[in-house]
Amino acid sequence: MNYKTYLFDFDYTLADSSRGIVKCFRIVLTRHQYLTVTDEAIKRTIGKTLEESFSILTGVTDPAQLAAFRQEYRQEADIHMNVNTCLFPDTLSTLTALKKQGARIGIISTKYRFRIVSFLEKYMPEDFLDIVVGGEDVKAAKPSPEGVRFALEHLGSAPQETLYIGDSTVDAETACNAGVDFAGVLNGMTTAEELQAYPHKIIMRNLEELVR
């Protein structure tokens, strides 16, 4: 792979935060007596907005109620998320190798930027990443191309020299909508067959395939 800019999803791409995500959803769902939702169903929504996830899991469509769920989730995430999140084993080595090649590195996520930055400060210098775009930075969440386009403009990168890496069909759609190449990684709940239905350069078992 020879791109000048590599933009990554966060959850299930660079890090496994599923334990924290399930815990926060479980607390909110139990509080409101949604007791039959499985852990797997929760994990299948990772990558979507919190409102979308809660709607899928509960059947609720009222925007005000979904916004209230999101706020409750955020309060639980302040307590439980980062302590229940870990980087995948090849994340740091892959990002470091890409940086050594002179590539620009960024993250585009529906997760709040402040939470990503707070988590990553334990593992990398403050200026290691060239940009982090979180859910609070865009008006429209993925698969809208807004976050990717914002990053490209900020970095001075062209779409044709950029690769977007993610684990979900939402990420694949995002890359397609932004006009950048896509690489899928099988760290999450999405299968290779599901990702192969979208335009892609490669479907990888792990991130280190980017630098082999």
KEGU-824527 format. One record per residue (C-alpha): residue number from 0; residue in three letters; x, y, z. Coordinates in steps of 0.02 Angstrom, whole numbers, plus 50000, padded with zeros to 5 digits. Each point is the difference from the previous one (the first is absolute). Layout:
R	NUM	ALA	X	Y	Z
...
END
This chain:
R	0	MET	50000	50000	50000
R	1	ASN	50071	50167	49950
R	2	TYR	49888	50144	50052
R	3	LYS	50048	50170	50069
R	4	THR	49855	50006	50122
R	5	TYR	49923	49862	50105
R	6	LEU	49837	50036	50090
R	7	PHE	49937	49873	50127
R	8	ASP	49838	49961	50085
R	9	PHE	50027	49976	50188
R	10	ASP	49885	49870	50080
R	11	TYR	50038	49823	49939
R	12	THR	50133	50071	49882
R	13	LEU	50137	50071	50111
R	14	ALA	49929	49948	50168
R	15	ASP	49883	49875	50079
R	16	SER	49878	50102	50104
R	17	SER	49861	49871	49989
R	18	ARG	50009	49959	50185
R	19	GLY	49974	50182	50048
R	20	ILE	49867	50027	49868
R	21	VAL	49900	49848	50054
R	22	LYS	50013	50051	50182
R	23	CYS	49935	50176	49967
R	24	PHE	49858	49941	49890
R	25	ARG	49955	49865	50126
R	26	ILE	49986	50125	50143
R	27	VAL	49886	50116	49901
R	28	LEU	49895	49861	49925
R	29	THR	49976	49916	50168
R	30	ARG	49951	50165	50080
R	31	HIS	49860	50014	49873
R	32	GLN	49949	49816	50012
R	33	TYR	50068	49942	49832
R	34	LEU	50060	49837	50073
R	35	THR	50006	49882	49850
R	36	VAL	50129	50089	49890
R	37	THR	50152	49888	49974
R	38	ASP	50182	50051	50008
R	39	GLU	50019	49947	49818
R	40	ALA	49857	50114	49947
R	41	ILE	50086	50145	50087
R	42	LYS	50167	49960	49919
R	43	ARG	49918	49995	49828
R	44	THR	49954	50184	50019
R	45	ILE	50177	50059	50036
R	46	GLY	50046	50134	49873
R	47	LYS	49827	50073	49991
R	48	THR	49944	50155	50094
R	49	LEU	49934	49973	50175
R	50	GLU	49826	50053	49945
R	51	GLU	50003	49875	49857
R	52	SER	50063	49863	50115
R	53	PHE	49870	50030	50134
R	54	SER	49862	50006	49869
R	55	ILE	50057	49833	49928
R	56	LEU	50012	49920	50172
R	57	THR	49839	50067	50075
R	58	GLY	49886	50042	49854
R	59	VAL	49984	50178	50066
R	60	THR	49990	50132	49863
R	61	ASP	49957	50157	50100
R	62	PRO	50148	50120	49979
R	63	ALA	49982	50073	50174
R	64	GLN	50003	49830	50084
R	65	LEU	50148	49944	49894
R	66	ALA	50093	50160	50046
R	67	ALA	49965	49963	50184
R	68	PHE	50070	49824	49979
R	69	ARG	50156	50075	49919
R	70	GLN	50026	50118	50145
R	71	GLU	49982	49859	50127
R	72	TYR	50123	49895	49900
R	73	ARG	50125	50142	49994
R	74	GLN	49994	50018	50189
R	75	GLU	50034	49814	50021
R	76	ALA	50138	50006	49870
R	77	ASP	50091	50134	50099
R	78	ILE	50018	49868	50136
R	79	HIS	50014	49835	49909
R	80	MET	50061	50024	49821
R	81	ASN	50187	50030	49996
R	82	VAL	50041	49881	50143
R	83	ASN	49914	49864	49899
R	84	THR	50087	50041	49835
R	85	CYS	50163	49929	49932
R	86	LEU	50099	50024	49840
R	87	PHE	50015	49852	49884
R	88	PRO	50175	49921	50011
R	89	ASP	50058	50065	49830
R	90	THR	49926	50176	50010
R	91	LEU	50151	50096	50065
R	92	SER	50127	49907	49894
R	93	THR	49896	50027	49842
R	94	LEU	49972	50185	50032
R	95	THR	50183	50025	50043
R	96	ALA	50055	49914	49840
R	97	LEU	49883	50109	49897
R	98	LYS	50067	50157	50084
R	99	LYS	50179	49945	49962
R	100	GLN	49949	49988	49817
R	101	GLY	49951	50184	50009
R	102	ALA	49813	49968	49994
R	103	ARG	49870	50110	50083
R	104	ILE	49892	49909	50127
R	105	GLY	49825	50044	50060
R	106	ILE	49845	49930	50085
R	107	ILE	49820	50025	49944
R	108	SER	49876	49933	50126
R	109	THR	49823	50018	50064
R	110	LYS	50078	49989	50174
R	111	TYR	50031	50165	50089
R	112	ARG	50170	50073	49956
R	113	PHE	50039	50046	50180
R	114	ARG	49978	49819	50053
R	115	ILE	50113	49934	49862
R	116	VAL	50135	50128	50037
R	117	SER	49990	49966	50187
R	118	PHE	50021	49814	49971
R	119	LEU	50142	50015	49876
R	120	GLU	50105	50120	50104
R	121	LYS	50058	49848	50100
R	122	TYR	50072	49920	49845
R	123	MET	50068	50134	49883
R	124	PRO	50068	50177	50001
R	125	GLU	49875	50142	49984
R	126	ASP	50055	50046	49824
R	127	PHE	50011	49821	49935
R	128	LEU	49833	50007	49911
R	129	ASP	49975	50132	49867
R	130	ILE	49813	50015	50031
R	131	VAL	49859	49923	50103
R	132	VAL	49821	50033	49944
R	133	GLY	49868	49944	50124
R	134	GLY	49813	50001	50009
R	135	GLU	49995	50175	50073
R	136	ASP	50096	50070	49852
R	137	VAL	49873	49965	49862
R	138	LYS	49819	50038	49966
R	139	ALA	49969	49834	49911
R	140	ALA	50072	49836	50064
R	141	LYS	50073	49862	49893
R	142	PRO	49961	49940	49869
R	143	SER	49994	50185	49958
R	144	PRO	50167	50049	49922
R	145	GLU	50006	50160	50105
R	146	GLY	50131	49938	50123
R	147	VAL	50115	49930	49866
R	148	ARG	49984	50156	49894
R	149	PHE	50036	50110	50150
R	150	ALA	50158	49900	50034
R	151	LEU	50057	50008	49819
R	152	GLU	49977	50189	49996
R	153	HIS	50091	50021	50166
R	154	LEU	50145	49889	49945
R	155	GLY	50010	50066	49823
R	156	SER	49977	49822	49936
R	157	ALA	49920	49947	49837
R	158	PRO	49870	49860	49998
R	159	GLN	50101	49897	49876
R	160	GLU	50149	49994	50120
R	161	THR	49895	49950	50151
R	162	LEU	49949	49831	50072
R	163	TYR	49860	49982	50127
R	164	ILE	50011	49848	50113
R	165	GLY	49853	49931	50097
R	166	ASP	49913	49844	50061
R	167	SER	49817	50029	49953
R	168	THR	49887	50027	49851
R	169	VAL	49972	50176	50067
R	170	ASP	50186	50031	49975
R	171	ALA	49994	49926	49825
R	172	GLU	49855	50115	49956
R	173	THR	50092	50148	50075
R	174	ALA	50152	49971	49891
R	175	CYS	49893	49979	49846
R	176	ASN	49902	50160	50037
R	177	ALA	50162	50096	50028
R	178	GLY	50080	49937	49840
R	179	VAL	50148	49918	50088
R	180	ASP	50064	49821	49993
R	181	PHE	49943	49879	50136
R	182	ALA	50089	49861	50094
R	183	GLY	49899	49887	50114
R	184	VAL	50069	49919	50156
R	185	LEU	49917	49851	50083
R	186	ASN	50019	50056	50180
R	187	GLY	49814	50021	50032
R	188	MET	49833	49917	49971
R	189	THR	49990	50031	49813
R	190	THR	50047	49853	49889
R	191	ALA	50116	50001	49850
R	192	GLU	49852	49960	49889
R	193	GLU	49905	50152	50064
R	194	LEU	50148	50115	49967
R	195	GLN	50036	49925	49830
R	196	ALA	49831	50062	49940
R	197	TYR	50074	50176	49997
R	198	PRO	50143	50072	49896
R	199	HIS	50163	49959	50088
R	200	LYS	50186	49983	49974
R	201	ILE	50026	49862	50127
R	202	ILE	49911	49907	50140
R	203	MET	50129	49968	50136
R	204	ARG	50006	49879	50146
R	205	ASN	50095	50132	50100
R	206	LEU	50074	50174	49982
R	207	GLU	50179	49946	49974
R	208	GLU	49956	49946	49824
R	209	LEU	50005	50186	49958
R	210	VAL	50190	50002	50019
R	211	ARG	50051	49827	49941
END
